[in-house]
Amino acid sequence: MINKRLLIKNLLAHNDENSFYDKKRKLNLSYKEGKAKFLKHICALSNSNPKNNSYIVIGVDDTDNQIIGVDFFDDSKIQNLINAYLTNPPIVQYENIPFPHLPDNKVVGLVTIRSNEGLTSLRKNIWKYYGGAVFFRDGSMSMPKVFDIKIKDLNSEIVTAIENHALNNIELTLDGVFDFMNKRSDFNPKYRVFKEYFVLCWAGQKKEVKDEVFYSRVDIELINEQKRLFYSTLDEVSISFSDNKFIIVEYVKLGLQNSFKYYKLEETVINFGDNAQYSIDTKLLFEPPQFDKKTLHHIYNSNNALIEKLKKGLSLNPNEMDDLKNLSATYLICYLNHFEGALQKLDEARLLLKDYNKYIYEAYKLTMRILRKIKYN
C-alpha cells in the first residue's frame, strides 16, 4: 500500500512538472474556467501515460515547491464530472493528504489519473475548449495536438520506481498513529485495526442527544496511506463500525428565523476486505426542506438588500449582522425551494463575504460544499 504523503514528496523531488505529473497552487471547480482547465490537464495526462498512473499535486507553490496546502475537498463525485465531459474517461481519484506543518484545516490534494489506454478527448464544449479536442503533455504544459500515431508509453519505469519508493511500512504506520493521537489529544482520539491490516484513526467532540451520539470537529484518517478521509469543523457526524465496515453519516444544520433542524446529508461506508483491499461508497441522503413561500420571498429580498449594502460599503445594524451570518444557508434553502436566482446571488456574494469576515466566508464555503454534493447527485 502506498503512503500518499511519501508519494507526494517523491513527486515533488522529481525535478519539475512533466508528462506524468503536474502541480497546482489550488483548484476551483465552482466555475467553468476552473473546470475546463482541470479537464484539460486530466485529458492530457491520461493521453500521455496510457500504461501508468499520472498525478496532480494541489497546494504547492509553483516557484519554490513549498507545500502551502488547500482546504479539505471531499467531492466523492468528481468522477461524474470526468465522465460527463470526456470521451473514454480515465479513472480519477481525489485524496486529501495531511502534512504535519500545515494547519488542521489544510491538506495537500492528490489527484490520481489512471488511463483506460485509449484516446481521451473532450466530449463537448466547455469554456474556450471545443468538443472533440485532444490534449497531450508537452513538458510541463497541456497542449492540444493532432496525431495519427499510436500513443507511446514513455514513463512506466519512472512512475513505478517513484511509487515503489513510497510503499508503506510498519514504522510509518506506527509514527502515523502516534502523531494522530498526540495531535488530536483534546478531541477524544481513537484508533481501530480492521482485517489485521488497516489502521483507522478518528477524533471529534462527543455530544449525546437522547440515545444518539454525535461528533463535531471530526477528523478521520487512514494511517496506512496517510490519507484524511473526512474533516469538518462544523458539521454533526454519527460514527459506527463493525469488523469490516466504518460508517460515517454527515448532518447539516438548516433552518429559518432561529428555528433550525439537523438533516442527513451523506453516508460514507468504508468497506475493508481481505488481501489489503478496501472501497469507499457514498450515498446522498439529503431531502431538501420545504418552507412557506411567502417567508422565503421575504428572506430572499432581505438577502439581496444585504448584498447591495455590502457592495456600497454601508455599515450593518446588529439584526442585519445576524442575517448576514445565515445568508449563504438561507440562499441555499431558497434555491432548494425553486428560487433559481439564488445561485447567481450566492456567486455575487462570494468575494463580498470573503472580504467582510472570515467566519462568515467559512459558512459560505460550507454551503457551497453542500450544494456541490446535491448538484452532482
N, C-alpha and C positions, 0 to 999 in steps of 0.2 A: 504494500500500500504506500502511495506517495505522500510524503509530508509536504503539504502545499506551501507552507512558509519557506521551507528549504528550496522548493522548486522555484519560487519567485526570486529568491536570492541568486540561484544559479542562472536564471534567465537574465537578470539584470547584470550579472557579471560577464555575460557572453557578448562582449563588445556593445554594439548599438542595435537599434531596431533592424530587422532583416526580413527575409522572406518567410520565416516561421514564427516570428513574434513581433508584437507591437506594444507600445506603452502609451498611456494617456494620462493626463492630469485628472480628467473627470469625463463622465458621460452624461448626456442629457437626452433621455428618451421621451421627454414630455413634448417635444416639438419635432416637426417634420424634418428640419435640417439635421438635428441630432440623430434621429432615427435613420435618415438617409446615409449619413456618414458612417454610422455604426454598421449598417447593412453592407455598405461598400467594402469596409475592412473585412467583414465576415466572408463576403464573396471572394475577395482577393486572396485571403489566407487559405480558404478552402481549396481554391483552384491551384494555388502554388504548392500545396502539400497534400497530394492525393493519398499518400500511404502512411502519414503520421499525424499526430496532433499538432495544432497550432495554438498560440496563446496570445491574449491581450491582457496586459497588466495595467490596472487602473488605480490611480492615486500616487503617481510618480511624476516628479518634476522632470521635464524633458531635458533641461540644460545640464543638470548635475546628478541625475539618477537618485535624488533624495526622495525617500518614501514619506509622503505627506498625508496620505490616507484620504478616504472619501466616506460618506455616510453609508451605513449598512443598507444594502439593497436586496430585498427578499422577493424579487419578482420571479416566482417559480414558473410563470407563463411566458418567459422570454422566447421559448421555442415556438410559441404561437405566432409571434412577430416574424421570426425567421421563415416559418412555413408560409405565411401569408404573402411575403414579398419576394421570396427566392424560389426559383425552379431547381430541382434536385438539391434541396436544402441540406446542409451539414447538420450534425447533432451538436447543439451548443449548450453549454452549462455555465452558469454564473455562480461563483462561490465567493464568500466573504472570509478573508483571512486576517485574523488579528495579529498585530505586532506589538511587542512589549512596550516600545517607546511611544506608541500612539495613545491619544486619549481613549477612554472607554467607548465613546460613540463613533470612533473612526476605525476603519479596516482598510485593507487593500483588496480591491476587486480582482478576481482572476476569471477570465473568460477562456474556456477550453473549447476549441473547434475541432470536430472530428469529421473529416470529409467522407462523402459517400462514394468517392473515387470516380465520380462523373463530373461533367462540367456544370458549374453553378452560375446562374445568371439572374438578373433582376426579372421578376415576373411581371411587374407593372411599374408605371411611372411613380416616382416619389421625389419631391423637391426638384432639383435640376437634373436628376438622372432619369434616363428613359428606360422603359421596359425593354428587355432583351439585351441590355448592356452586360458585358462580361468584364470582370476586373481580375488583375493579377498583381502580385507584389513585384515591384522593381526596386530592389534595395529596401529602403525604409518607406517607400511610397506605394500606395494602392492606386494602380493606373488602369484605365480602360484599354483593352487590346483586341485586335483582330488576329485570329490564329487559325491555322489549318493543319496543325500537327498534334500528335498525342501529347498529353500533359506529362511532363517529366517529373520524376521523383529525385530530388536533389538533397533532401535534408534528413532522411530517415535515420542514418547513423548518428548524426549530430544530436537530434532530438532524443533518440534512445539513450545516448550517453548522458544527456542532461537529466532525463527522468530517472535513470539508474542511480545517479549521484544524489537524488532526492528521496530515495526509499527510506521509509520509517524504520526505527529500531527501538529496542526496549528503553534505552537511555532517553531518547527524545520523548517517548511516551510518558515515562516517569517524570521527567522535567516538566512536561506539559501539565500533568495532573497537579504537581506541587505548585506550579506557577498560578494555575487557576484557583486552587484552594486558598492560597495566600492573598491573591488579588481580590477575591470575592468574599473575604472573611466576614464582612459586615452584612452579607446577604444570604446567610444560611446555605453555603455551598455544599453540594453533594456529588458523588460520583457512583457509577454503576458499570459493571463489566457485563456485556452481552455476548453470548456464544463463546465465552472464554477468550475473546479476542478484542472486541470493540470496547473502547473506554469512552463513556459519555459523561461529561460534567455539566451541571446546571446550578444556577443560583437565582434567587429572587426574594423579594419581600413578601412574606406569607400573610394572607388575610383569610379568615374564616367567616363565611356568610351562611348562617343557618347550618346545614350539614355539608356545605361545599367548601373546598379550599381553593383559593385563587392566589396568583402571584403577580406582582408588578416588578418593574425594573429587572426583567428576566434576561438572562444570558445563558445560552446553551451551546456547548462546543463538543465536536467530535475530535477527541485528542489525537487519535491515530493519524488523522490527516491535518491536524492543526487548523481546523476549519470551524468558523462560527456558523451554526445552523439557524440561530434565532437570537434577536436582540431587540429590546424595546424598553424605553424609559417611561412609557405612559400607559400602555395597554394592560388590561387584566387577562391573565392566561391561566388555564387549567392544565395540569400535567398528570398523566397516568402512564403506567407501563406494565408490561408482563415480561416473561422470559425472553421474548424475541421481538417485542414492539415497544416503541416510545411514542406516546401520542400527545400532541400539543393542540389545544383549542384556543384560538385567539378571539377576544371580545373587543368591541369598540363601544365607547360611550357617546350616545347621541340623544338629543332632545331639544326642546324649545322652552324659553321663558322659565328657566331654572327648574324644569322638570325633565330629568334625564333617566335613561334606561340603558342597560348593557345588552348589546346584540351580538350573537355569534357571528364572527366574520369568516374564519377559515380553520379547517382542521388539517394538521400535518401529521402523517403517520410515517415513522421511520421503521422499516422492516429489516431486521437483522437475520441474514440467512447463514447457511453453512458455507464453508470454503472461502471465508473472508469476503463475502458479498453482502451488500445492503442496498436498499432502494428507499427513495423518499417519495411519498404520494401526497398530494394536496387536493383538498376538495373545498370549494366555496360553499359556505353555509348561510351566507347573508341573505336575509329577507328585508328589503327596503321598508322602513317605517313610513306609514302614510299619515298625513296630518291635514287639518282643516285648511282648505284653500284660501279662505279669507285671511286667516292668521299668517299663512305663508306669503301672501301678497304684501301684507304689511311689513313683514320681516325683510322680504326681498327688496322692497323700496327703501327701507331704512338702511340696509347694507349698501345699496347703490349711493345713497346720500353720504354715507361714511367714506366711501371711496373718493367721492368728489371733494370732500373736505380734506382728505389726505393729499390729493393732487394739488390743492391750493395752499397747502401748508397751514391750515387753520387748526387751532387747538380744539381738543375734545373735552367735553364735560365728563364727570365720573360715570354717568349712565352710558354714554357713548363708548367710553373705555371698556366697560363690561361687554357691550355688544361687539366691540372690535375683537375681543378675545375669542368670541364664538363665531366670528364672521365666516371663516373658512368652513366650519362644520355646518353652519346654517345654510350656506350656499350649496353645500353637498346635499343636504336634505331637500332643498328646493329643486335641485337637479333630479333627484330620485323621485320627486313628485311632479316631473314633467315640465319644469321651468327650464327650457333648453338654453335660454340666455345666461343661466347661472355659470356655465363653464367658461364663457367668454369673460364674465365678470371676475371669476377666480383668476384667470390669466392676467387681467388688468391689475389685480390686487397683489400679485406675487412680489414685484420689486418694491411696491409701496410698503408692504408688511415687512419685507426684509430690512429696509432702511429704518423702519419705525421702532421695532422691538424684536430681539432675537427669540424670545419665548413665544411671542405671537407667530413669528415665522416658523418655529418648530411645529406649532399646531397646524399651520398651513401645510407643511411637508407631510404630516401625518394624514391629513385629509386627502392629499394627492396620492399617497400610498394606497389608501382605501379605494379611491376612485380608479387607480390603475388596476387593482385586482378585479374590481367589478367589471371594468370595460373589457379586459382580456377574457373574462368568462362569458 
